[in-house]
């Protein structure tokens, strides 16, 4: 799951046994919940605590030595704690990962000196010190809670997702394969703003991919990819074998390029260069990469790829990319979302069909349009996200929220879905007023809380949470 640096604090005139017991329970729970822990041992400091400045330096040194492993820091206050020791340990470690602050409950019937905690108060003091030093942090859902309770377990699971989003974005390498389609000024973005957040864009002309395809001579590897494609979806009757082989070679070339350049996600010129110059659609390649945890956005929409990567880490489910496309009857909180489509197979209600592009094939020609997935997105909870670079104000911004994919009747074609979003009209008014793109990334899980915390608090982006 995650690797956490754990700090257990203490204040000397509070009972020691509360610290020892909380530490033991916390470490046992972390192991039970599937997380790894890096923390001071009882040989390093008294009870493994971080209280004095010397202990803070020991903790900082330990964390610095494991900086490549630590995804986030969890601070436990079994009592009031020594806020300066905790703040110094974090500051001296040099880590900038997410931090979760937990404080233990007092028992109302055990407020005598030998069992008193005062962590309720100490948490405020610690947060004040962290803020003074410019250290960002997260809080548990309830101000105080037991370290071995279901509430804190949920806090840790949510925090692990926050850590995953932040770690992925701060080190992301996104591929842009192909040029922006000339009329699609909607997918313009600022590489420099992204780089300032740790996101690197690697670009490649599609002609280079075609050259790579020409170098593929391993017949067994091509056949294995053909078999993978036919198992992945139902190739429609009448599709000639040579078209499936073209797709197989395209998949191999793109996947190899992604591997060679260590890219986590991609945005690809899916029309019309690939159809005109190579002879198939790009959707299937993008879908299969997304299914394997490498999300891919349509129409060289780099900000879509960023949105999809964040959703993948927040929700743990391969995301999809769609257009907010049509109103649904006269129901104001529902709309039709459509794309060609490149959704991962797991997003569909049934095993998807693999056929030709629908609308685009009317102008590009059916002979060069094989590779689109078709089907209905399965009913589920849903989180939507759109990240955008605001070049005018030098900021990265986004909107996000939650809704549902429904099973309402939908008599249309392609990769389709009916979305239900509370106050959908208000969301559309916000998106239009603020100049957001028509594309949106969505995943079949509820994770808006994670995204809001990760993108707003830690990435420092401007976040609008729709509700």
PyMOL commands that set and color helices and strands:
alter all, ss='L'
color gray80, all
select helices_A, chain A and resi 16-32+46-48+53-65+83-93+119-132+150-170+185-187+191-196+206-214+219-232+241-260+273-277+283-291+302-315+345-347+361-364+366-368+424-433+448-458
alter helices_A, ss='H'
color red, helices_A
select strands_A, chain A and resi 3-9+36-38+72-77+98-103+138-139+173-177+200-204+234-235+265-268+296-297+320-327+334-339+353-356+370-376+380-390+395-406+415-421+439-443+462-465
alter strands_A, ss='S'
color yellow, strands_A
deselect
rebuild
show_as cartoon
